[in-house]
Each structure stands twice: as C-alpha cells, then as structure tokens.
Amino acid sequence: MNHLATADYIVFFVYFIIVVGYGYWVYRRKRQAQMNTTDFFLAEGSLTWWAIGASLIASNISAEHFIGMAGSGFAMGLAISSYEWFAAATLIIVAVFFIPIYLRNHIYTMPQFLAQRYSDTVSTILAIFWLVVYVLVNLTSILYLGAIAIESLVGISFTTCTIGLALFAIFITLGGMKVIGYTDVIQVVVLIFGGLVVTYLALQLVAQETGTAGVWNGLLAIHKQADSHFHMFLPKGHPHYDVLPGMALVTGGMWINNLSYWGCNQYIVQRALGADLKTARSGILFAAFLKLLIPIIVVIPGIAAFVLYQSGPFREAMTDAAGVVKPDHAYPVLMNLLPIGMKGLAFAALTAAVVASLAGKCNSISTIFTLDLYKKYVDKSASEQKLVNVGRWAIVASFGVAILLAPMLRSLDQVYQYIQEYTNFITPGVFAIFLLGFFWKRATNRAAMTVAILTIPLSTLLKFWPEVMGLFNVQADSIPFLHRTTIVFCIDIVLMVVVSLTDPAGYATGKSIEVDQRMFRVTPSFVAGSVGIFAVLAVLYTMFW
C-alpha cells in the first residue's frame, strides 16, 4: 500500500496548520460584529489585486487539472493546454469588457444580472441550471478526483478522503470570501511550487531512462519520443479529434467555452465583484500570467508519464485489473515516485488545489442559492445574519450531495473531458444571453427565455445526433462537443435576434443596464501586460501548431 513517511506528514501538517491558522487570523482580523451578505459572499473592498488573481487561479485549478488534465496530457498531449492558454487571452477580454459592466451596475451574482437585464424568470431558470451543474458536475468531480489521487498517494480509503477534503473545505468556506481569498494566496504558492517539483521529477526520470540527466535533456527526450503529443492542432482523423477538434481553436468553440467560463461564471467572476475596477483588472491580468504556467505543472508530467509507460516502468501502475490503460492514473503514479519530503509537498499541493477549488465553488453555490432563490422566493424579509446562516447551511448540504455522488464517477476514463462536455450543455445559451444582454439593448426578455429553455434540448439533440439520424435510416457522424457548442451558440444568437425583432412589446417594456464606452478604457500598464501575454501565446502556437 502506498503511504507517506514521517517527514511527508510533517510537511503536510505544516501546510495544513499555516492555511488554517492564517485563515482563522484573517477571519478574526477582518470580521465585523454582524457579518452581512456583501461581506460574507464578496468580501467587498478588502481583497487586493494579488489576492484576486491568486484566488481566481486557486478556484480554477483543482484535481480536475492535476489528475484530469494530466491524464489528457498522457492520452492526447500538449493540445489539451489550449484550455489554459486560451484562458489567458480570454481573461484579458473579460477584464476589459465584462468586469466594467458588472461593477458599474453593482452586480453581485450572475442571476442578479439576468434579473436586472431581463426578468426574474430568466434569472431563476439559469440560477437553477447553475446550481445543478455546480453541484452534480463540478463539485462532485473535484471531490472525486481529489479523493482518488489522495487514495493512490497515501493509501487512505476513498470515502475517508472525500469526507476529509469536504471538512477541510467547509472550514475555509464558512469564514466567507475574505478567508477564501487570502488563504487562496497560500494555496496557489503551494500548488505551483509542489506542481513544479513533480514536473522536475518526471523530466529527470525520463532523462534517466534515456541514459542522460537533467530537466532539459528530459524535455528534449519526451519531445523526441512523443512527437505526436506536441501538436496543438488535431486534424480530422486524429484519435482524439472528437475531444479537441483542431478547428475549434479558430472557429469559436474554444473561445465560447472560455468566455462563458471566465466571464459569466459566478464562482470565477465573484472574486472581482467586490473590488474597484483598477484592482479587479490588475488581479485578472495577474491570473492570466499564472495561467500560462499551468500546462508546465500538469500537462508536461502527463506526457512524461506517457513516455515512461512506453518504456515499461509505468506499464503496470497505469492499467486497471482488466488491463485497460487509465490515463487519470498518470499524476498519482508520478507523485508516488517522489522522494521523502517531496511527496508530502506534492500531497500538500494537490490538497491545496482541491480544497481551494471546493471552497470557491461552494461559496458561489451558497451565494446563488441564498441571494437568488432563498431571499427572493422563501423569505424576502430575512435579516442579513439569517441569510449568512442559510448560506452556510447551503455549503454543508452541497458537500453532503457531492460526497454521496462522487463514487459514481469511478467508471469514467478521462474525468476532465466529462466536466468540459457536460458543463457545455448550457454554455452556449448562457453566453448568448449575456453577450446580447451586454451589448445589444434590443434583446428582450422573451428572447432570453426562449434560449434558456431550448439550449439544453438543442445540445442534447446534437450530442446524440447519429442516433437521431439513425431513426430516419440516415448515417451521421458524431459531432465533437466543441463544435456542438459553436453550432448551438449560433442557433441561440439567431433565435435571440429573431425573437427580439418580432417582439416590439418586449422591447418597449424591456430592461437595460448602464454601458458606457468610457468604461472600457484601460491603463498603459494593463496594455503592456496584455501585449506580453499575447506575444507569449503567439510564440507557443507558432512553435507547436
């Protein structure tokens, strides 16, 4: 059975004590006599730019990256990095165009924006969709991946791991956004440093297998022995084309996926909603720089594991009892090869990623449930303290559901793809509603309602397109989910335009938000940072296209 040495436990408990102690210190130092909803859910005005940037990354990076994306790196290679590198470019767009609109209109939640721009009905429909996806897909998968990784690394039972991770995350989350935001700074430092250690070891192992030494030689070796894994563009006919179709990088699928995630997603945008515009933009730009690093600490180890698997050392560890290769085992197997002390650091890094993401996700679940459902439909006159308490109970209930559902994901091969595909069932409609809501005053409530209701049926129809066409004795190929995203998004845009233009009464009584072109002006330093990020991306895609 895999286990940690005494030195590893010491390293881990030092991390644990620092995070818990610092979180409690932040809570005691910044708490008010009566914590209100703005303070609990947004930490309004108290997060610095570096805390916002770190919290964005900590909430985003979790076991789905360390385990799921490393597994995709093992299976398909560097192409999976597009999710991270496109995110860096997307964050700049969000900082320039989306965040000013939210801040100018005093938006605290994404459903609140929908209610302010369209109607309470649209807001409620999508609030329920978000809660279902956040709990059943995101929270559950993060808990599952974290648990299997720790089970593999330490030997603790899966059930114990899920309960332990949930309790740690609950402790952080109950302190509110201030505690989450500032403890995320420590979490990011630990997860990046620990991740780099695993990358270093993986490249050293590859170098040793080829009779050389050093990280650079290891990198050259994996590029030579797994050349097919260093292509960003997967052409039609590639074994993994359906997962990451090459044209999705330029025809919209990847852009729609990222813009919706980073610009219209409560648990991401929430980090910046309590800050002023300059601080929010600086934090988002910092997060974009950090995003460039993520493939180094999650995808490269996966490719290294693929090379080591080919040469033999990983062959047994990477297969299940039936002899089937399990890509999601790549990162846990690498962590088990770390020397004493470093294994504890990797354990701390993984735990930091999981707990930070669980805390951020659950805080947003709590925010939407409390402010957009409970306060609106259950107790409109609830006091601030009661709403905070309801939010805390929502956190506990969400983790209870996730713990019960997490074991059901064991049958999946690449969980990262499961997360991407099934969240994308609502992504096109959400982004269409937000995009036209931002920039087209003519968009009406009826149009938003139409798209909100039809997006999931449209996505489902295209998901099972071959089966649907088979009912008419017509053969059809399956449609890659990023292409489905683009198709449904285009249909949604057309539907919104047609319904809006044929709904004059809705336009006459429609709601609007304040948008001013001056809101989109940026500082010279922000421009310089943005140019730097796009330059790095240009170099990367030129090298590996």
C-alpha positions as CSV (number, residue, x, y, z in Angstrom):
1,M,0.0,0.0,0.0
2,N,1.2,3.5,-0.8
3,H,2.0,5.6,2.2
4,L,3.7,8.8,3.4
5,A,6.8,8.8,5.5
6,T,7.0,10.7,8.8
7,A,8.8,13.6,7.0
8,D,6.0,13.8,4.4
9,Y,3.4,14.0,7.1
10,I,5.3,16.8,8.8
11,V,5.5,18.8,5.6
12,F,1.8,18.3,5.0
13,F,0.8,19.3,8.5
14,V,2.9,22.4,8.4
15,Y,1.0,23.4,5.3
16,F,-2.3,22.5,7.0
17,I,-1.6,24.5,10.1
18,I,-0.4,27.5,8.1
19,V,-3.6,27.6,6.0
20,V,-6.0,27.0,8.9
21,G,-4.1,29.4,11.2
22,Y,-3.9,32.1,8.6
23,G,-7.5,31.7,7.6
24,Y,-8.6,32.0,11.2
25,W,-6.4,35.1,11.7
26,V,-7.9,36.7,8.6
27,Y,-11.4,35.9,9.9
28,R,-10.7,37.3,13.3
29,R,-8.9,40.4,12.0
30,K,-11.4,41.4,9.3
31,R,-14.7,40.2,10.7
32,Q,-17.4,42.6,11.7
33,A,-19.7,42.3,14.8
34,Q,-22.5,41.3,12.4
35,M,-21.3,39.8,9.1
36,N,-23.6,40.9,6.3
37,T,-24.2,39.2,3.0
38,T,-21.9,41.5,1.0
39,D,-19.1,40.9,3.4
40,F,-19.6,37.1,3.5
41,F,-20.2,36.5,-0.2
42,L,-18.0,39.2,-1.8
43,A,-15.5,40.5,0.8
44,E,-16.3,43.9,-0.6
45,G,-13.3,46.2,-0.9
46,S,-11.0,44.0,1.1
47,L,-9.2,41.9,-1.5
48,T,-6.0,43.2,-3.1
49,W,-5.1,42.6,-6.8
50,W,-2.8,39.8,-5.9
51,A,-5.4,38.1,-3.7
52,I,-8.0,38.4,-6.5
53,G,-5.5,36.9,-9.1
54,A,-4.4,34.1,-6.8
55,S,-8.0,33.3,-5.8
56,L,-9.1,33.1,-9.5
57,I,-6.4,30.5,-10.1
58,A,-6.9,28.6,-6.9
59,S,-10.6,28.3,-7.6
60,N,-10.0,27.2,-11.2
61,I,-7.1,24.8,-10.7
62,S,-8.0,21.7,-8.9
63,A,-7.8,17.9,-9.1
64,E,-9.5,18.1,-12.4
65,H,-6.3,19.7,-13.7
66,F,-3.7,17.8,-11.6
67,I,-5.4,14.5,-12.3
68,G,-7.8,15.0,-15.2
69,M,-5.7,17.4,-17.4
70,A,-2.5,15.4,-16.7
71,G,-4.5,12.3,-17.8
72,S,-5.5,14.1,-21.0
73,G,-1.8,15.1,-21.5
74,F,-1.0,11.4,-21.2
75,A,-3.7,10.5,-23.8
76,M,-3.5,13.3,-26.3
77,G,-0.6,15.5,-25.4
78,L,0.0,19.3,-25.4
79,A,-3.2,20.1,-27.3
80,I,-5.2,20.0,-24.1
81,S,-3.2,23.1,-23.0
82,S,-5.4,25.1,-25.2
83,Y,-7.9,25.3,-22.4
84,E,-5.3,27.1,-20.3
85,W,-3.6,29.2,-22.9
86,F,-6.8,30.4,-24.4
87,A,-8.0,31.2,-20.9
88,A,-5.1,33.7,-20.6
89,A,-6.3,35.6,-23.6
90,T,-9.9,35.3,-22.5
91,L,-9.2,36.8,-19.1
92,I,-7.9,39.9,-20.8
93,I,-11.1,40.3,-22.8
94,V,-13.2,39.7,-19.6
95,A,-11.2,42.3,-17.7
96,V,-11.6,44.9,-20.5
97,F,-15.3,44.4,-21.5
98,F,-17.2,42.3,-18.9
99,I,-16.0,43.4,-15.5
100,P,-16.7,47.1,-16.0
101,I,-20.3,46.3,-16.8
102,Y,-20.7,44.2,-13.7
103,L,-19.1,46.8,-11.4
104,R,-20.9,49.8,-12.9
105,N,-24.3,48.1,-12.4
106,H,-23.4,46.8,-8.9
107,I,-23.9,43.2,-9.8
108,Y,-23.2,40.7,-7.1
109,T,-24.4,37.4,-8.7
110,M,-24.8,36.3,-12.3
111,P,-28.6,35.6,-11.8
112,Q,-28.9,39.2,-10.4
113,F,-27.5,40.5,-13.7
114,L,-30.1,38.4,-15.6
115,A,-32.9,39.7,-13.4
116,Q,-31.7,43.3,-13.8
117,R,-31.3,43.0,-17.6
118,Y,-34.2,40.6,-18.5
119,S,-36.5,39.3,-15.8
120,D,-36.7,37.3,-12.6
121,T,-38.0,34.3,-14.6
122,V,-34.8,34.1,-16.8
123,S,-32.7,34.7,-13.7
124,T,-34.4,31.8,-11.8
125,I,-34.2,29.3,-14.6
126,L,-30.5,29.8,-15.1
127,A,-29.8,30.0,-11.3
128,I,-31.3,26.5,-11.0
129,F,-29.3,25.3,-14.0
130,W,-26.1,26.7,-12.5
131,L,-26.8,25.1,-9.1
132,V,-27.4,21.7,-10.7
133,V,-24.2,21.8,-12.8
134,Y,-22.1,23.3,-10.0
135,V,-23.2,20.5,-7.5
136,L,-23.7,17.5,-9.7
137,V,-20.8,18.1,-12.2
138,N,-18.2,20.5,-10.8
139,L,-18.2,20.0,-7.0
140,T,-18.7,16.2,-7.3
141,S,-15.9,15.7,-9.9
142,I,-13.5,17.9,-8.0
143,L,-14.1,15.9,-4.8
144,Y,-13.9,12.6,-6.7
145,L,-10.6,13.4,-8.4
146,G,-9.0,14.7,-5.3
147,A,-10.1,11.6,-3.4
148,I,-8.7,9.1,-5.9
149,A,-5.4,11.0,-6.0
150,I,-5.0,11.0,-2.3
151,E,-6.2,7.4,-2.0
152,S,-3.5,6.5,-4.6
153,L,-0.8,8.6,-2.9
154,V,-1.5,7.9,0.8
155,G,-3.5,4.7,0.9
156,I,-6.4,6.2,2.8
157,S,-9.8,4.9,1.7
158,F,-11.8,6.8,-0.9
159,T,-14.7,7.5,1.4
160,T,-12.4,8.9,4.1
161,C,-10.7,11.1,1.6
162,T,-13.9,12.6,0.3
163,I,-15.1,13.3,3.9
164,G,-11.7,14.8,4.9
165,L,-11.5,17.1,1.9
166,A,-15.1,18.2,2.4
167,L,-14.5,19.0,6.1
168,F,-11.3,21.0,5.3
169,A,-13.1,23.0,2.6
170,I,-16.1,23.6,4.7
171,F,-13.9,25.1,7.5
172,I,-12.4,27.5,4.9
173,T,-15.7,28.3,3.2
174,L,-17.7,29.1,6.4
175,G,-15.4,32.1,7.0
176,G,-16.7,33.8,3.9
177,M,-15.0,35.3,0.8
178,K,-12.3,37.2,2.8
179,V,-10.9,34.0,4.3
180,I,-11.2,32.2,0.9
181,G,-9.5,35.0,-1.0
182,Y,-6.5,35.4,1.3
183,T,-5.9,31.7,2.1
184,D,-6.0,31.1,-1.7
185,V,-2.7,33.1,-1.9
186,I,-1.0,30.4,0.2
187,Q,-2.8,27.6,-1.7
188,V,-1.5,29.0,-5.1
189,V,2.0,29.2,-3.9
190,V,1.9,25.6,-2.6
191,L,0.2,24.2,-5.6
192,I,2.5,25.9,-8.1
193,F,5.7,25.1,-6.2
194,G,4.6,21.5,-5.5
195,G,3.5,21.1,-9.1
196,L,6.9,22.2,-10.4
197,V,8.5,19.7,-8.1
198,V,6.5,16.9,-9.8
199,T,7.4,18.2,-13.2
200,Y,11.1,18.3,-12.3
201,L,11.0,14.7,-11.1
202,A,9.1,13.5,-14.2
203,L,11.6,15.0,-16.6
204,Q,14.5,13.7,-14.5
205,L,13.0,10.2,-14.7
206,V,12.7,10.4,-18.5
207,A,16.3,11.6,-18.8
208,Q,17.5,8.7,-16.7
209,E,15.5,6.3,-19.0
210,T,17.4,7.7,-22.0
211,G,20.8,7.4,-20.3
212,T,21.2,11.2,-19.7
213,A,20.5,13.5,-16.8
214,G,18.9,16.9,-16.3
215,V,15.5,18.5,-16.8
216,W,16.4,20.0,-20.2
217,N,17.5,16.6,-21.5
218,G,14.3,15.1,-20.2
219,L,12.3,17.7,-22.0
220,L,14.1,17.0,-25.2
221,A,13.6,13.3,-24.7
222,I,9.8,13.5,-24.3
223,H,9.6,15.8,-27.4
224,K,11.6,13.3,-29.4
225,Q,9.9,10.1,-28.2
226,A,6.4,11.5,-28.1
227,D,6.5,14.0,-31.0
228,S,2.8,13.4,-31.8
229,H,2.0,14.7,-28.3
230,F,3.5,18.1,-29.1
231,H,0.9,19.3,-31.6
232,M,-1.7,21.9,-30.6
233,F,-3.9,21.4,-33.7
234,L,-5.5,18.0,-34.0
235,P,-6.6,17.4,-37.6
236,K,-9.7,15.4,-38.5
237,G,-8.9,11.7,-38.3
238,H,-6.8,12.1,-35.2
239,P,-7.7,9.6,-32.5
240,H,-8.7,12.5,-30.1
241,Y,-10.2,14.8,-32.7
242,D,-13.7,14.4,-31.2
243,V,-12.4,15.5,-27.8
244,L,-10.4,18.5,-29.1
245,P,-11.2,19.2,-32.8
246,G,-8.5,21.4,-34.3
247,M,-10.8,23.9,-36.0
248,A,-12.5,24.6,-32.6
249,L,-9.4,26.7,-31.9
250,V,-10.2,29.1,-34.7
251,T,-13.9,28.7,-35.4
252,G,-15.2,29.6,-31.9
253,G,-15.8,26.6,-29.8
254,M,-12.8,27.2,-27.5
255,W,-13.5,30.9,-27.3
256,I,-17.2,30.4,-26.4
257,N,-16.2,27.8,-23.8
258,N,-13.6,30.1,-22.2
259,L,-15.5,33.4,-22.4
260,S,-18.6,31.8,-20.8
261,Y,-16.5,30.2,-18.1
262,W,-14.3,33.2,-17.2
263,G,-16.9,36.0,-17.9
264,C,-20.3,34.6,-16.9
265,N,-19.4,32.1,-14.2
266,Q,-20.4,33.0,-10.6
267,Y,-17.6,31.2,-8.8
268,I,-15.0,32.9,-11.1
269,V,-16.3,36.4,-11.5
270,Q,-17.3,36.6,-7.9
271,R,-13.6,37.2,-6.9
272,A,-13.6,40.5,-8.7
273,L,-17.1,41.8,-7.9
274,G,-16.1,43.3,-4.6
275,A,-13.2,45.3,-5.9
276,D,-12.8,48.6,-7.7
277,L,-12.2,48.4,-11.5
278,K,-8.4,49.0,-11.4
279,T,-7.9,46.4,-8.7
280,A,-10.1,43.9,-10.4
281,R,-8.4,44.3,-13.7
282,S,-4.9,44.0,-12.2
283,G,-5.9,40.8,-10.4
284,I,-7.3,39.3,-13.6
285,L,-4.2,40.2,-15.5
286,F,-2.1,38.5,-12.8
287,A,-4.3,35.4,-13.1
288,A,-3.7,35.5,-16.9
289,F,0.1,35.4,-16.4
290,L,-0.3,32.5,-13.9
291,K,-2.5,30.6,-16.5
292,L,0.5,30.4,-18.9
293,L,2.3,28.3,-16.3
294,I,-0.4,25.7,-15.7
295,P,0.5,23.3,-18.6
296,I,4.0,23.1,-17.3
297,I,2.9,21.7,-14.0
298,V,0.0,19.5,-15.2
299,V,0.3,18.6,-18.9
300,I,4.1,18.0,-19.2
301,P,4.1,15.4,-16.4
302,G,1.3,13.7,-18.2
303,I,3.3,13.5,-21.4
304,A,6.3,12.4,-19.4
305,A,4.2,9.6,-17.9
306,F,3.2,8.5,-21.4
307,V,6.9,8.2,-22.4
308,L,7.7,6.3,-19.2
309,Y,4.7,4.0,-19.9
310,Q,6.1,3.2,-23.4
311,S,9.4,2.1,-21.9
312,G,8.0,-0.1,-19.2
313,P,8.3,1.4,-15.7
314,F,4.7,2.7,-15.6
315,R,3.0,-0.1,-17.5
316,E,1.6,-2.0,-14.5
317,A,0.7,1.1,-12.5
318,M,-1.1,2.7,-15.4
319,T,-3.5,-0.2,-16.1
320,D,-6.5,-1.5,-14.1
321,A,-7.3,-5.1,-13.1
322,A,-8.7,-5.7,-16.6
323,G,-5.5,-4.4,-18.3
324,V,-7.2,-1.2,-19.5
325,V,-4.9,1.9,-19.6
326,K,-6.2,4.6,-17.2
327,P,-4.8,8.0,-18.2
328,D,-6.1,9.6,-15.0
329,H,-3.6,7.4,-13.0
330,A,-0.6,9.3,-14.5
331,Y,-0.2,12.0,-12.0
332,P,-0.8,9.9,-8.8
333,V,1.8,7.4,-10.1
334,L,4.3,10.2,-10.6
335,M,3.7,11.5,-7.1
336,N,4.3,8.1,-5.6
337,L,7.8,8.2,-7.0
338,L,8.8,11.4,-5.3
339,P,11.5,11.2,-2.6
340,I,10.6,11.5,1.1
341,G,9.6,15.1,2.0
342,M,8.9,16.0,-1.6
343,K,6.0,13.5,-1.6
344,G,4.5,15.4,1.4
345,L,4.9,18.6,-0.6
346,A,3.1,17.1,-3.6
347,F,0.4,15.9,-1.3
348,A,0.0,19.4,0.1
349,A,0.0,20.9,-3.4
350,L,-2.8,18.6,-4.5
351,T,-4.8,19.2,-1.3
352,A,-4.3,22.9,-1.7
353,A,-5.7,22.8,-5.3
354,V,-8.7,20.6,-4.3
355,V,-9.6,22.5,-1.1
356,A,-9.3,25.9,-2.7
357,S,-11.4,24.9,-5.7
358,L,-14.0,23.2,-3.4
359,A,-14.2,26.3,-1.2
360,G,-14.6,28.7,-4.1
361,K,-17.2,26.6,-5.8
362,C,-19.2,26.1,-2.7
363,N,-19.1,29.8,-1.8
364,S,-20.7,30.5,-5.2
365,I,-23.3,27.8,-4.8
366,S,-24.2,29.3,-1.4
367,T,-24.3,32.8,-2.9
368,I,-26.7,31.9,-5.8
369,F,-28.9,29.8,-3.6
370,T,-29.2,32.4,-0.8
371,L,-29.4,35.6,-2.7
372,D,-31.2,34.5,-5.9
373,L,-33.5,31.8,-4.7
374,Y,-34.0,31.8,-0.9
375,K,-34.2,35.5,-0.4
376,K,-36.3,36.0,-3.5
377,Y,-38.8,33.2,-3.0
378,V,-38.6,31.8,0.5
379,D,-38.0,34.7,2.9
380,K,-38.0,38.1,1.4
381,S,-37.6,39.9,4.7
382,A,-34.8,37.7,6.1
383,S,-32.2,39.5,8.1
384,E,-28.6,39.8,6.9
385,Q,-27.5,37.4,9.7
386,K,-30.2,34.8,8.7
387,L,-29.1,34.9,5.1
388,V,-25.5,34.3,6.1
389,N,-26.6,31.3,8.2
390,V,-28.7,30.0,5.3
391,G,-25.6,30.4,3.0
392,R,-23.6,28.3,5.5
393,W,-26.1,25.5,5.6
394,A,-26.2,25.5,1.8
395,I,-22.5,24.9,1.9
396,V,-22.9,21.9,4.2
397,A,-25.8,20.5,2.1
398,S,-23.9,20.8,-1.2
399,F,-20.9,18.8,0.2
400,G,-23.3,16.2,1.5
401,V,-24.7,15.7,-2.0
402,A,-21.2,15.6,-3.6
403,I,-19.9,13.0,-1.1
404,L,-22.8,10.7,-2.0
405,L,-22.4,11.1,-5.8
406,A,-18.6,11.1,-6.0
407,P,-18.2,7.2,-6.1
408,M,-20.4,7.1,-9.2
409,L,-17.6,8.7,-11.3
410,R,-15.2,5.8,-10.9
411,S,-16.4,4.3,-14.3
412,L,-15.1,7.3,-16.3
413,D,-11.9,7.2,-18.2
414,Q,-11.0,10.9,-18.5
415,V,-13.0,12.9,-16.0
416,Y,-11.7,16.3,-17.3
417,Q,-13.5,15.6,-20.6
418,Y,-16.7,14.7,-18.7
419,I,-16.5,18.1,-16.9
420,Q,-16.0,20.0,-20.1
421,E,-18.6,18.2,-22.1
422,Y,-21.5,18.3,-19.7
423,T,-21.0,21.9,-18.5
424,N,-21.1,22.8,-22.2
425,F,-24.7,21.7,-22.4
426,I,-25.7,25.1,-21.0
427,T,-22.6,27.2,-22.0
428,P,-23.9,28.3,-25.5
429,G,-27.2,29.6,-24.2
430,V,-25.7,31.3,-21.1
431,F,-23.0,33.1,-23.2
432,A,-25.6,34.2,-25.9
433,I,-27.9,35.6,-23.3
434,F,-25.1,37.5,-21.5
435,L,-23.4,38.7,-24.7
436,L,-26.5,40.2,-26.2
437,G,-27.6,41.5,-22.8
438,F,-24.3,43.4,-22.5
439,F,-24.0,44.9,-25.9
440,W,-27.5,44.9,-27.6
441,K,-30.2,47.0,-26.0
442,R,-32.8,45.5,-28.3
443,A,-32.5,42.0,-26.7
444,T,-35.8,41.2,-25.0
445,N,-36.9,39.0,-22.1
446,R,-38.8,36.7,-24.4
447,A,-35.7,36.1,-26.5
448,A,-33.7,35.2,-23.4
449,M,-36.4,32.9,-22.1
450,T,-36.5,31.1,-25.5
451,V,-32.8,30.5,-25.4
452,A,-32.8,29.5,-21.8
453,I,-35.4,26.9,-22.4
454,L,-34.1,25.5,-25.7
455,T,-30.3,25.3,-25.2
456,I,-30.2,22.0,-23.3
457,P,-32.6,20.3,-25.7
458,L,-30.5,21.5,-28.6
459,S,-27.3,20.4,-27.0
460,T,-28.8,17.0,-26.2
461,L,-30.1,16.6,-29.8
462,L,-26.6,17.2,-31.2
463,K,-24.9,15.0,-28.6
464,F,-27.0,12.1,-29.9
465,W,-27.1,13.2,-33.5
466,P,-26.0,9.8,-35.0
467,E,-28.8,8.1,-33.1
468,V,-31.4,10.7,-34.0
469,M,-30.5,10.4,-37.7
470,G,-30.5,6.6,-37.4
471,L,-34.2,6.8,-36.6
472,F,-34.6,8.0,-40.2
473,N,-32.2,5.4,-41.6
474,V,-29.6,8.1,-42.2
475,Q,-26.0,7.6,-41.2
476,A,-24.3,10.6,-39.5
477,D,-21.0,11.1,-37.7
478,S,-20.9,12.2,-34.1
479,I,-20.3,16.0,-33.6
480,P,-17.3,16.9,-31.4
481,F,-18.6,18.8,-28.3
482,L,-16.7,22.0,-29.0
483,H,-18.3,22.1,-32.5
484,R,-21.7,21.4,-30.9
485,T,-21.0,24.4,-28.6
486,T,-20.4,26.6,-31.6
487,I,-23.5,25.3,-33.5
488,V,-25.8,25.7,-30.6
489,F,-24.4,29.2,-29.8
490,C,-25.0,30.3,-33.4
491,I,-28.6,29.0,-33.3
492,D,-29.1,30.7,-29.9
493,I,-27.9,34.1,-31.3
494,V,-30.2,33.8,-34.3
495,L,-33.1,32.8,-32.1
496,M,-32.5,35.8,-29.8
497,V,-32.2,38.2,-32.7
498,V,-35.4,36.9,-34.4
499,V,-37.5,36.8,-31.3
500,S,-36.3,40.2,-30.1
501,L,-37.1,41.8,-33.5
502,T,-40.5,40.3,-33.6
503,D,-41.3,41.3,-30.0
504,P,-41.9,45.1,-30.1
505,A,-43.9,45.0,-26.8
506,G,-41.0,43.3,-25.1
507,Y,-38.6,46.0,-26.4
508,A,-40.9,48.8,-25.3
509,T,-41.0,47.5,-21.7
510,G,-37.6,45.8,-21.7
511,K,-34.9,46.4,-19.1
512,S,-31.4,47.7,-19.7
513,I,-28.2,48.2,-18.0
514,E,-25.7,51.0,-18.0
515,V,-23.0,50.7,-20.6
516,D,-20.6,53.5,-21.5
517,Q,-17.7,53.2,-23.9
518,R,-15.5,55.1,-21.4
519,M,-15.8,52.1,-19.1
520,F,-13.6,50.0,-21.5
521,R,-10.6,52.3,-21.3
522,V,-7.5,50.6,-19.9
523,T,-4.3,51.9,-18.4
524,P,-0.9,51.7,-20.2
525,S,0.4,49.2,-17.7
526,F,-2.6,46.9,-18.5
527,V,-2.0,47.3,-22.2
528,A,1.7,46.4,-21.8
529,G,0.9,43.3,-19.7
530,S,-1.7,42.2,-22.2
531,V,0.7,42.6,-25.2
532,G,3.2,40.5,-23.3
533,I,0.7,37.7,-22.8
534,F,-0.5,37.7,-26.4
535,A,3.2,37.6,-27.5
536,V,3.9,34.5,-25.5
537,L,0.8,32.8,-26.9
538,A,1.8,33.7,-30.4
539,V,5.2,32.1,-29.8
540,L,3.7,28.9,-28.3
541,Y,1.2,28.3,-31.0
542,T,3.8,29.1,-33.7
543,M,6.2,26.5,-32.2
544,F,3.7,23.7,-31.7
545,W,1.0,24.3,-34.3
